[in-house]
Amino acid sequence: MIEPASAGRERWSRRAYFPSTGVVDAAVRRFGAMAAGERLAGPSIVESSFTTVVIDPGATVERTTLGNLSIAPNG
């Protein structure tokens, strides 16, 4: 079941397919709930009401102090 970004939860997981690993449980995080400096390791998904950002296994994402997402492909 796909959870919409408006479901109200800040964290959950979802089954997702990645070519390098196959189907895995990916952490899902609400963009608006991420604090500046917070990091999330892939495989993961960051959702908002206007976009979805998929983070590959082995990569990391960090919310910057300016409110952007900075993705490091190899952690």
Residue pairs with C-beta under 8 A, 6 or more apart in sequence:
2 14
3 9
3 12
3 14
3 28
5 30
5 47
5 48
5 49
5 52
6 49
9 30
10 29
10 30
10 33
11 27
11 28
11 29
11 30
11 33
12 27
12 28
13 25
13 26
13 27
13 28
14 25
14 26
14 28
14 45
15 23
15 24
15 25
15 26
16 23
16 24
16 25
16 26
16 43
16 45
16 54
17 23
18 24
18 43
18 56
18 57
20 56
20 57
20 58
21 43
21 57
24 43
24 57
26 42
26 43
26 44
26 45
26 54
27 40
27 41
27 43
27 44
27 45
28 44
28 45
28 46
28 47
29 40
29 44
29 45
29 46
29 47
30 46
30 47
30 48
31 46
31 47
31 48
31 51
31 53
31 63
31 69
32 48
34 40
34 46
34 63
35 63
36 63
36 64
36 65
36 67
37 62
37 63
37 65
38 62
38 63
39 60
39 61
39 62
40 46
40 55
40 60
40 61
40 62
41 55
41 59
41 60
41 75
42 55
42 56
42 57
42 58
42 59
42 60
42 61
43 55
43 56
43 57
44 54
44 55
44 61
45 52
45 53
45 54
45 55
46 52
46 53
46 55
46 61
46 69
47 53
53 61
53 69
53 71
55 61
55 71
56 73
58 73
58 74
58 75
59 71
59 72
59 73
59 74
59 75
60 71
60 72
60 75
61 69
61 70
61 71
61 72
62 69
62 70
62 72
63 69
63 70
64 70
